[in-house]
Amino acid sequence: MTPTTLPYAENDPRAVRLAARDGTLVGPTAGLAKGYVQVNLVILPEAQANGFLRFCQANPRPCPLLAVTEPGERICGALGEDLDIARDVPAYGIYRDGRLAETVHDVAGIWRDDLVTFALGCSFTFEHALALDGLPVRHIDEGRNVPMYNTSVPLIPAGGFGGRLVVSMRPYRAADAIRAIQITSRYPQAHGAPVHFGDPALIGIPDIGTPDYGDAVTIGEDEIPVFWACGVTPQQVLVESAIEFAITHSPGHMLITDIPDSRLALL
Amino acid sequence: MTPTTLPYAENDPRAVRLAARDGTLVGPTAGLAKGYVQVNLVILPEAQANGFLRFCQANPRPCPLLAVTEPGERICGALGEDLDIARDVPAYGIYRDGRLAETVHDVAGIWRDDLVTFALGCSFTFEHALALDGLPVRHIDEGRNVPMYNTSVPLIPAGGFGGRLVVSMRPYRAADAIRAIQITSRYPQAHGAPVHFGDPALIGIPDIGTPDYGDAVTIGEDEIPVFWACGVTPQQVLVESAIEFAITHSPGHMLITDIPDSRLALL
C-alpha cells in the first residue's frame, strides 16, 4: 500500500498531474493513479512531426498513437482536464542532435509554438489488465523495473525515422502466456499482443539475463520469456535517426491521463 | 481442387449429408462443404445423457457444446435442413461396455427412443479461419491427419464421466503462434485457444514424434508445438468411463451442418 502521508491523492489522475506540476512528484509514476492510462510522450517540431506521424502509423506495435496535438498546443483536453503537457510529467528528457542532452522537471520555459506532442500508449495499461485477471507480473512482484532489450527486428522506416524494435519481457508458464496473449490482444493502443516468445536469440537478444534497460527478473524453469513491443522504442528511434531536437518523458516518468484503462480495450 | 467427377456437390452441406445418407460418401469429411461447421457427435441413452451434459459443461475446451437433442430426436433443424443424425454421417462408431465394438455407416436400424445427441464443435472450424488468415496448417500442407496425443491433464469429473485430455498439435513459429492464439480464441465453440505450447513433457506427452492418433508432422527448428483441446477427448472418456452404450461419429467422419464457420466466431 502507498503510505497515507503522500501530499496528494495518488489515485486521482489530476491530483498526480498537479503534484508533478508543482514539483511535489519528481519520481516514476508506476502504481500511481491506478486504473488510468499513462502515456509515453514524444514532442517534436512541426517540421519533423508529420514524418513521425507516418512512422507511428507504420509501426503501431511500438508506437500506438493515442493523441496528437496541434502545433504549439500545451493543453490537451482529449487526455485530461486542465492537462499541461509542458509541466505535468515528473521528468522530461531533452534530445539534441540525436543525444539525450538533459533531464528536467519542466519544459514550459523552452516550449515553442511549433511543438507537436504525440501521446503513445504504455504497457502499464495491459499490466493492470493482466493483474486484474490474476496473472503474475514478475517485475512488479519482484519490485523491479520491467526488463527491456534492444532487438535485431527492424522497424519500418517512414518520414525520416527508423531503427530497431525495443521489447519488454515478462515470463509466463505456457497456459498463462496464452491467457496473457488474449488479454493484451484487447489493448492494441497499449502495444497489444506480444511480438515474440521463447528463444531470445531469434530476435537478436544475446543474453536474457542482461537487459539493455530496466532490471533482470527471475525466469522459472517451466517459464517462457514473452516479449512485447516497448514504448522505449521511439526514444531509441530519436537517437538512431539523429533527430535535432525532441522532448520525451523520462522512462518510467509518464504523463497520467483521465482515460480509464478499460477505455482502451477493444471489447 | 476436388475432382469434378464427385457424384455430389461437395461444397453444399446438404448435398454432402445426402451423399453420406445414400452411401455415396463413406470416407472422411475433411475439405468437404468448406466454410460450414462440422461437428463431433456423442449419442447416449437418456440415463447417461444428463451426466454427460454436466461433463461437457465442466470441460468446455475439449467438449464445446453446440446442440443437444431431445430424447429420440433424429432430425435436428438447429444443425441443418432435413438433417438425419442416424444416417448423415459417413461412419459411426458404436461403443459397448467401454469398448469400440463396431464401425458402421448407418445407425437408423439401432436407433432408440431414449437416445440423446450431443453435437460438439470441431477444430476444422478454426483451421479454416487460420488458413483464411494466411497461417500454415502443417498437417493439411503435408496431406496428413492432424497429430493427436493423450496427455496427463485430468478432466473435471462430472455426471459419471471422467478421464484425461486429448490434444491436437500444430507447429508454428512464435509470431504465427501468437496470431493463431488470437484467431482460435474467437472460436470457443470449436475448442478455442490452445491449452499449451512448447515442452510436450509438461502435459505428459513423452514423444512428440509418435502421436497416439493421426499422423506425425514436420516441426521446423524455429517452430514450437502448439496444443489445442481435441474432439477425440469424449471418445476416450467413453472408454475410460466404461460407458455401456454409446454412438459417436468415427474420427474424421464428421456430421456437416448448415452453420457457416464464421457464425461460431465470438466477434
Interface residues (C-beta under 8 A of the other chain):
Chain A: A174 A175 A177 I178 I181 Q182 S185 A193 P194 V195 H196 F197 G198 D199 L202 D222 I224 L267
Chain B: A174 A175 A177 I178 I181 Q182 S185 A193 P194 V195 H196 F197 G198 D199 L202 D222 I224 L267
